[in-house]
Amino acid sequence: MNVYKWQYWLVGSLLIAVSGCSQQTDDALQGNHPNHQSHINHLLEPILYQCDSAEFVVTPLDDEQVLVLIDGTEHHLHRVPSASGVKYTLEGQLESDAEVALFTKGKQAMLTISSQTYKNCMAK
């Protein structure tokens, strides 16, 4: 009879262990795993762009927002629809009215602040 108790204990322990692994996998897929946030933060590292006449840093805040730092001034920009590449403007501004606009495609970027446009910018 002791052999049967040992077998039940072993099977029960394995089921609990497998159930725990399944929950960890589900948590990781849903973003609930403790290491998930550090993985996201790693992907959202600041990017330095070097242009013809200046340089600036773009820090992604999430999929829809970036923080642009140029000449000691920060600009919080929001993603807007773009035919090609990715475009960000100040919240609520239409593309044509944008006081600040950032356009990126691959490693290239163009930043416009008021009437100043920084062209030929490359991610370093």
C-alpha positions in Angstrom: 0.0 0.0 0.0 2.9 2.4 0.6 3.9 2.0 -3.0 0.5 3.3 -4.1 0.7 6.3 -1.8 4.2 7.1 -3.1 2.9 6.9 -6.7 -0.1 9.2 -6.0 2.2 11.7 -4.3 4.6 11.6 -7.3 1.8 12.1 -9.8 0.2 14.8 -7.7 3.5 16.6 -7.4 4.1 16.4 -11.2 0.7 17.8 -11.9 1.3 20.8 -9.6 4.7 21.4 -11.1 3.3 21.3 -14.7 0.4 23.6 -13.7 2.8 26.1 -12.3 5.0 26.1 -15.4 1.9 26.6 -17.5 0.8 29.6 -15.4 4.3 31.1 -15.8 4.2 30.7 -19.6 0.7 32.3 -19.7 1.9 35.2 -17.5 4.9 35.8 -19.7 2.8 35.8 -22.9 0.4 38.3 -21.3 3.1 40.6 -20.0 2.6 39.6 -16.4 6.0 38.0 -15.9 8.4 40.0 -13.7 11.1 40.1 -16.4 8.6 41.3 -19.1 8.9 45.0 -18.1 12.7 44.9 -18.1 12.5 43.4 -21.6 10.3 46.2 -22.8 12.5 48.9 -21.2 15.5 47.4 -23.1 13.6 47.8 -26.4 12.7 51.5 -25.5 16.3 52.8 -25.2 17.1 56.4 -26.3 18.3 56.8 -29.9 20.8 59.5 -30.8 20.3 61.1 -34.2 23.1 63.0 -35.9 22.0 65.6 -38.5 23.8 68.0 -40.8 23.5 70.9 -38.3 22.5 69.4 -35.0 21.9 66.2 -33.0 19.0 65.1 -30.9 17.8 62.2 -28.7 14.6 60.3 -29.2 13.3 58.2 -26.2 10.4 56.0 -27.0 7.9 56.1 -24.1 5.6 53.4 -25.7 4.3 52.5 -29.1 2.5 55.8 -29.5 4.7 58.4 -27.8 8.3 59.6 -27.9 10.3 62.3 -26.0 12.6 64.3 -28.2 15.5 66.2 -26.5 17.3 68.8 -28.6 19.4 71.8 -27.3 18.2 71.1 -23.7 14.5 71.3 -24.6 12.1 68.3 -24.4 9.2 67.8 -26.7 6.6 65.1 -25.9 5.3 63.9 -29.2 2.4 61.5 -30.2 2.3 59.2 -33.2 0.1 60.2 -36.1 -0.9 58.4 -39.3 1.8 58.3 -42.0 1.8 56.9 -45.5 5.4 55.6 -45.0 7.6 55.5 -42.0 6.6 56.8 -38.6 5.5 60.4 -37.8 5.0 62.1 -34.4 3.6 65.6 -33.6 2.5 67.5 -30.5 -0.8 66.1 -29.3 -3.8 67.4 -31.0 -1.9 69.0 -33.9 -2.6 68.1 -37.5 0.4 67.3 -39.6 0.1 70.5 -41.6 -0.2 72.6 -38.4 2.4 70.8 -36.3 4.8 73.1 -34.5 7.0 70.1 -33.8 7.1 67.0 -36.0 9.4 64.0 -36.1 9.5 61.7 -39.1 11.5 58.5 -39.0 12.0 55.7 -41.5 14.5 53.0 -40.7 17.6 54.7 -39.3 16.8 58.1 -41.0 14.9 61.0 -39.4 13.8 64.5 -40.0 12.8 66.9 -37.2 10.9 70.1 -37.6 10.6 72.7 -34.8 8.7 75.8 -35.7 10.4 76.9 -39.0 13.7 75.0 -38.4 14.0 71.7 -40.1 16.8 69.3 -39.3 17.5 67.0 -42.3 19.7 64.1 -43.1 19.6 62.7 -39.6 20.9 59.2 -39.0 20.6 57.1 -35.9 23.9 56.4 -34.3 
